[in-house]
Amino acid sequence: MKLVKHIVCLLVLMMAWLPTVGAEANESQSINASEIVLEHIKDTYDWHVTEIGDRSIVINLPVIVKSSTGWHVFSTAEFAHEPDAKGYRMGPAQLAIATRGEHAGKVVELQGEKEVLPFDISITKTVAVMFINVVILLLCILLPARWYRRHKASDAAPGGFTGLVEMLVMYVEDNIIKPGVGEEGYEKYSPYLMTCFFFILVCNIMGVIPFPPGSGNVTGNIAITFFLAVCTFIVTQVSGTKHYWKDIFWPEVPLALKAFPIIPVIEFVGIFTKPFALMIRLFANMMAGHAIAVSLICIIFIVAAKAMAVMIGMSVLGIVMAVFMMLLECMVCFIQAMVFTMLSSIFIGLAREK
C-alpha cells in the first residue's frame, strides 16, 4: 500500500508539472521541445513557477551587479516587459538581459552597440534553491542531534526521520568511508565526506520536485560540481604522503622510463583527471535525467497538436514513461551521491597509502 501511495503522489506531482510545460505551447499548439527542455534545466534570474491562463506566476529574485556606473541592486521585476526589437529586456540604467546572441540569458551593460558583462553576484534560481537546500541539510543534521541530546541517557532506538538519518550515516560510514579511506584515521575525513553525500543527495532530491521550493537543477550546474570536485582535489593533495608523491614523480619503473619521464607525466596528469571525472559524472548524469524527464512530458503536447484520436494513447504513454523516469531519477539521486562520496574516499585513501 505504501508503494501505491508513493506512486500516486508522484502522479500528482507530475500532473502539477504538466501545466508548466503545456503553457509553453503557442496558439497553434506547436511546441519547440528543445527550447522547453533548455528552459527547465538552465539557470535563470527569476523563478518561473507555472502559468494560469495568460498569467505567469514568477518569483522575482534580486539582481546584484557592478557596472561602470557602480553597484546596482534591484528585483528581476524590472525586466518584466517583453524584449525589444534588438532582443533586450531593459532594466535600470543601461542594464539589460540579452535574449539572444552570445550573452543570451545574462545581464549585460549596454555601451552604445557593445554588450559588456558586469561583475555579477546575483541570486539566481540555482543559488536560491541551493540556499533552501542548505537549510534543509542543516535540519537533517540538527534535528537528529537534538533527539540524541535528549535521549543520551536512555537506550531507546531512534525512529522516524532520526532513524532514517542514522541508517544513512551508518551505511555511508561503514560501507563507503571506512573501506575507501581506510580503517585507521578515517574519522577526520568523515565530516567532509558526509557533508558531500548529504548535500548532493538533498540537492538531487529537491531537483526532482517540480515546483518551489524544489525544481532547481543545482547538481546539474557545472559550477556546483566543479566546486565539489575542487574540494575533493584539495583534501586529496593535502592528505598525500611521501609515498604518494614518490609514486607520481619517481615511480618504481625501469630507469629508462625515469630518464624519459612518460610515467611521471601520466601520473601527474592523473592528479587532475580524477577530480575532472568527478565533476563531469555528477553534472552529466543529473542534467541528462532532468532533460529526459521533461522531453517525455513534451510528447503529450507534441502529439496533441497532431491528432486528437492519437493524443489519449500517447498522453497515457507519455505520463507512464515520465513517471518511470521520475522514479528512476529518485534512484539516481541516491546513486550519484553515493558514487561521488565513494570515489572521493577512494582518492583520499590512495593518497594516504604508506
C-alpha positions as CSV (number, residue, x, y, z in Angstrom):
1,M,0.0,0.0,0.0
2,K,2.8,2.4,0.8
3,L,4.3,1.8,-2.7
4,V,0.9,2.6,-4.3
5,K,0.7,5.8,-2.2
6,H,4.1,6.8,-3.3
7,I,3.2,6.2,-7.0
8,V,0.0,8.2,-6.6
9,C,2.0,11.1,-5.0
10,L,4.4,11.0,-8.0
11,L,1.5,11.1,-10.4
12,V,0.0,14.1,-8.6
13,L,3.4,15.8,-8.8
14,M,3.7,15.1,-12.5
15,M,0.2,16.4,-13.1
16,A,1.2,19.6,-11.2
17,W,4.2,19.9,-13.6
18,L,2.3,19.4,-16.8
19,P,0.8,22.9,-16.9
20,T,4.2,24.4,-16.8
21,V,5.2,22.5,-19.9
22,G,1.9,22.9,-21.7
23,A,1.9,26.6,-21.2
24,E,4.9,26.8,-23.5
25,A,2.7,25.9,-26.4
26,N,1.5,28.9,-28.5
27,E,-1.9,29.5,-30.0
28,S,-1.3,27.0,-32.8
29,Q,-0.4,24.4,-30.2
30,S,3.1,23.8,-31.7
31,I,6.0,23.3,-29.3
32,N,9.7,23.7,-29.5
33,A,10.7,20.8,-27.3
34,S,14.4,21.6,-27.2
35,E,13.6,25.2,-26.1
36,I,11.4,23.9,-23.3
37,V,14.0,21.4,-22.1
38,L,16.7,24.0,-22.0
39,E,14.4,26.4,-20.2
40,H,13.8,23.8,-17.4
41,I,17.5,22.9,-16.9
42,K,19.2,26.2,-17.3
43,D,19.9,28.8,-14.6
44,T,17.7,32.0,-14.7
45,Y,17.4,35.3,-12.9
46,D,13.8,34.7,-11.9
47,W,12.0,31.6,-10.7
48,H,9.1,30.6,-13.1
49,V,6.5,28.6,-11.1
50,T,3.6,28.0,-13.6
51,E,1.1,29.7,-15.8
52,I,-2.6,30.2,-15.2
53,G,-4.2,31.3,-18.4
54,D,-2.2,34.1,-19.8
55,R,-0.7,35.0,-16.4
56,S,2.7,33.8,-15.5
57,I,3.5,33.1,-11.8
58,V,7.1,34.1,-11.3
59,I,9.2,34.6,-8.1
60,N,11.3,37.6,-8.7
61,L,14.9,37.3,-7.4
62,P,17.5,40.1,-6.6
63,V,19.9,41.1,-9.2
64,I,23.3,42.3,-7.8
65,V,25.8,43.6,-10.4
66,K,28.6,46.1,-10.5
67,S,28.8,48.0,-13.8
68,S,30.8,51.1,-15.0
69,T,28.2,53.2,-13.1
70,G,28.7,51.4,-9.8
71,W,26.7,48.8,-7.9
72,H,23.1,48.1,-8.7
73,V,20.7,46.0,-6.6
74,F,17.2,45.6,-7.9
75,S,14.5,42.9,-8.5
76,T,14.1,41.0,-11.7
77,A,10.6,42.5,-11.9
78,E,12.5,45.4,-13.6
79,F,12.9,43.0,-16.6
80,A,9.2,42.0,-16.7
81,H,8.3,43.6,-20.0
82,E,8.8,41.9,-23.4
83,P,12.1,42.1,-25.3
84,D,12.5,45.0,-27.7
85,A,13.3,44.7,-31.4
86,K,17.0,44.2,-30.6
87,G,16.4,41.4,-28.2
88,Y,16.9,43.2,-24.9
89,R,14.7,43.3,-21.7
90,M,15.7,46.6,-20.2
91,G,16.3,47.2,-16.5
92,P,17.7,50.2,-14.5
93,A,20.3,52.5,-16.2
94,Q,22.0,50.7,-19.1
95,L,21.5,47.2,-17.7
96,A,19.5,44.6,-19.7
97,I,19.0,40.9,-20.2
98,A,20.1,39.8,-23.6
99,T,17.5,37.3,-25.0
100,R,19.7,36.3,-28.0
101,G,23.2,36.3,-29.1
102,E,26.4,35.5,-27.4
103,H,25.2,36.7,-24.0
104,A,21.7,35.3,-24.2
105,G,20.1,35.0,-20.8
106,K,22.7,37.1,-19.0
107,V,22.6,40.6,-17.5
108,V,24.7,42.9,-19.7
109,E,25.6,46.6,-19.7
110,L,24.9,48.4,-23.0
111,Q,27.6,50.8,-24.0
112,G,26.4,52.0,-27.3
113,E,26.2,49.0,-29.6
114,K,28.5,47.0,-27.4
115,E,27.5,44.4,-24.7
116,V,29.7,44.3,-21.6
117,L,29.3,41.7,-18.9
118,P,29.2,43.4,-15.4
119,F,30.5,41.8,-12.2
120,D,27.6,39.7,-11.4
121,I,26.8,38.1,-8.0
122,S,23.0,37.9,-8.4
123,I,20.8,35.5,-6.5
124,T,19.8,33.3,-9.4
125,K,17.4,30.4,-9.3
126,T,20.2,27.9,-8.7
127,V,21.6,30.0,-5.9
128,A,18.2,30.4,-4.3
129,V,17.4,26.7,-4.4
130,M,20.9,26.0,-3.0
131,F,20.2,28.2,0.0
132,I,17.0,26.3,0.6
133,N,18.8,23.0,0.3
134,V,21.4,24.2,2.8
135,V,18.7,25.0,5.3
136,I,17.2,21.5,4.7
137,L,20.6,19.9,5.1
138,L,21.1,21.7,8.5
139,L,17.7,20.5,9.7
140,C,18.7,16.9,8.6
141,I,21.7,17.2,11.0
142,L,20.4,19.4,13.8
143,L,17.0,17.5,14.3
144,P,18.7,14.1,14.9
145,A,21.4,15.7,17.0
146,R,18.6,17.2,19.2
147,W,17.0,13.8,19.6
148,Y,20.3,12.3,20.7
149,R,20.9,15.0,23.2
150,R,17.5,14.4,24.8
151,H,17.9,10.6,24.8
152,K,21.6,10.2,25.6
153,A,20.8,8.7,29.0
154,S,18.5,6.0,27.5
155,D,18.9,3.0,25.2
156,A,15.9,4.0,23.1
157,A,16.3,3.4,19.4
158,P,15.5,6.3,17.2
159,G,12.6,6.1,14.8
160,G,11.1,8.1,12.0
161,F,13.2,10.7,10.4
162,T,16.0,10.4,13.0
163,G,16.2,6.7,12.4
164,L,16.4,7.3,8.6
165,V,19.3,9.7,9.0
166,E,21.1,7.3,11.4
167,M,20.7,4.5,8.9
168,L,22.2,6.6,6.1
169,V,25.0,7.8,8.3
170,M,25.9,4.3,9.4
171,Y,25.7,3.0,5.8
172,V,27.9,5.7,4.4
173,E,30.5,5.4,7.1
174,D,30.6,1.6,7.3
175,N,30.3,0.8,3.6
176,I,31.9,3.8,1.8
177,I,34.2,5.9,4.0
178,K,35.9,3.1,6.0
179,P,36.7,0.9,3.0
180,G,37.8,3.8,0.9
181,V,39.9,5.9,3.3
182,G,41.0,3.0,5.5
183,E,40.2,1.8,9.0
184,E,42.9,4.0,10.5
185,G,42.3,7.7,10.5
186,Y,39.0,7.7,8.6
187,E,37.3,9.7,11.3
188,K,38.9,13.1,10.4
189,Y,37.6,12.7,6.8
190,S,34.1,11.6,7.8
191,P,32.7,15.2,8.3
192,Y,33.7,16.3,4.8
193,L,32.6,13.1,3.0
194,M,29.3,13.0,5.0
195,T,28.7,16.6,4.0
196,C,29.3,15.8,0.3
197,F,26.9,12.8,0.5
198,F,24.0,14.6,2.2
199,F,24.5,17.9,0.3
200,I,24.4,16.1,-3.1
201,L,21.5,13.8,-2.0
202,V,19.4,16.8,-0.8
203,C,20.1,18.8,-4.0
204,N,19.3,15.8,-6.2
205,I,16.0,15.1,-4.5
206,M,14.9,18.7,-4.4
207,G,15.7,18.9,-8.1
208,V,13.1,16.1,-8.8
209,I,10.3,18.1,-7.1
210,P,8.7,20.1,-10.0
211,F,7.7,23.2,-8.0
212,P,9.1,25.6,-5.4
213,P,10.9,25.1,-3.1
214,G,12.3,22.4,-5.4
215,S,12.8,22.3,-9.2
216,G,16.3,23.8,-9.1
217,N,18.8,21.8,-11.1
218,V,21.7,22.5,-8.6
219,T,23.9,19.5,-9.2
220,G,23.1,19.8,-12.9
221,N,25.0,23.1,-12.8
222,I,28.7,22.5,-13.7
223,A,29.8,25.4,-11.4
224,I,28.5,23.4,-8.4
225,T,30.0,20.1,-9.4
226,F,33.3,22.0,-10.2
227,F,33.4,23.4,-6.6
228,L,32.8,20.0,-5.1
229,A,35.5,18.4,-7.2
230,V,38.0,21.1,-6.3
231,C,37.2,20.5,-2.6
232,T,38.0,16.8,-3.1
233,F,41.1,17.6,-5.0
234,I,42.4,19.9,-2.2
235,V,41.7,17.3,0.5
236,T,43.3,14.6,-1.5
237,Q,46.5,16.5,-2.2
238,V,46.8,17.8,1.3
239,S,46.4,14.2,2.6
240,G,49.1,12.9,0.3
241,T,52.0,11.1,1.9
242,K,55.6,10.9,0.8
243,H,54.9,7.5,-0.8
244,Y,52.0,9.1,-2.8
245,W,54.2,11.9,-4.2
246,K,57.1,9.5,-4.8
247,D,54.9,7.2,-6.9
248,I,54.0,10.2,-9.0
249,F,57.4,11.8,-9.6
250,W,59.7,8.9,-9.1
251,P,57.7,5.7,-9.6
252,E,59.2,2.2,-9.3
253,V,59.7,1.6,-13.0
254,P,62.8,0.8,-15.2
255,L,65.4,3.5,-15.2
256,A,64.8,4.1,-19.0
257,L,61.3,5.2,-18.2
258,K,62.5,7.5,-15.5
259,A,65.1,9.1,-17.8
260,F,62.3,9.6,-20.4
261,P,59.5,10.7,-18.0
262,I,56.4,9.2,-19.6
263,I,55.1,7.6,-16.5
264,P,55.6,10.7,-14.2
265,V,53.8,12.9,-16.7
266,I,50.9,10.4,-17.0
267,E,50.7,10.2,-13.2
268,F,50.9,14.0,-12.8
269,V,48.1,14.5,-15.3
270,G,46.1,11.8,-13.4
271,I,46.1,14.2,-10.4
272,F,43.8,16.5,-12.3
273,T,41.8,14.0,-14.4
274,K,40.4,12.3,-11.3
275,P,38.5,15.4,-9.9
276,F,37.6,16.3,-13.5
277,A,35.9,12.9,-13.9
278,L,34.0,13.6,-10.6
279,M,32.8,16.9,-11.9
280,I,31.6,15.7,-15.2
281,R,30.0,12.4,-14.0
282,L,27.7,14.2,-11.5
283,F,26.9,17.1,-13.8
284,A,26.1,15.0,-16.8
285,N,24.0,12.4,-15.0
286,M,21.8,14.9,-13.2
287,M,21.4,17.2,-16.2
288,A,20.6,14.3,-18.5
289,G,18.0,12.9,-16.1
290,H,16.1,16.2,-16.0
291,A,16.3,16.7,-19.8
292,I,14.9,13.2,-20.5
293,A,12.0,13.5,-18.0
294,V,10.9,16.9,-19.5
295,S,11.3,15.5,-23.0
296,L,9.0,12.6,-22.3
297,I,6.4,15.0,-20.9
298,C,6.7,17.1,-24.1
299,I,5.5,14.0,-26.1
300,I,2.0,14.6,-24.7
301,F,1.7,18.1,-26.1
302,I,3.5,17.4,-29.4
303,V,1.1,14.6,-30.2
304,A,-1.9,16.8,-29.0
305,A,-1.1,19.2,-31.8
306,K,-1.3,16.5,-34.4
307,A,-4.3,14.3,-33.8
308,M,-6.9,14.2,-31.0
309,A,-7.5,10.4,-31.6
310,V,-3.9,9.6,-31.0
311,M,-3.5,12.1,-28.2
312,I,-5.2,9.9,-25.5
313,G,-3.0,6.9,-26.0
314,M,0.2,8.8,-26.4
315,S,-0.6,11.0,-23.5
316,V,-1.0,8.0,-21.2
317,L,2.2,6.5,-22.6
318,G,4.0,9.8,-22.1
319,I,2.8,10.1,-18.5
320,V,3.7,6.5,-17.7
321,M,7.2,7.0,-19.2
322,A,7.6,10.3,-17.4
323,V,6.6,8.7,-14.1
324,F,9.0,5.8,-14.7
325,M,11.8,8.4,-15.4
326,M,11.0,10.2,-12.2
327,L,11.2,7.0,-10.2
328,L,14.5,6.2,-11.9
329,E,15.6,9.8,-11.1
330,C,14.9,9.2,-7.4
331,M,17.2,6.1,-7.5
332,V,19.8,8.1,-9.4
333,C,19.7,10.8,-6.8
334,F,21.0,8.3,-4.2
335,I,23.4,6.5,-6.5
336,Q,25.1,9.7,-7.7
337,A,25.6,11.0,-4.1
338,M,27.0,7.6,-3.2
339,V,29.3,7.4,-6.2
340,F,30.7,10.9,-5.6
341,T,31.4,10.1,-1.9
342,M,32.8,6.7,-2.7
343,L,35.3,7.9,-5.3
344,S,36.3,10.9,-3.1
345,S,37.0,8.5,-0.3
346,I,39.0,6.2,-2.6
347,F,41.1,9.0,-3.9
348,I,41.8,10.2,-0.3
349,G,42.6,6.6,0.7
350,L,45.1,6.1,-2.2
351,A,46.8,9.4,-1.3
352,R,47.3,8.2,2.4
353,E,48.9,4.9,1.5
354,K,52.3,4.4,3.2
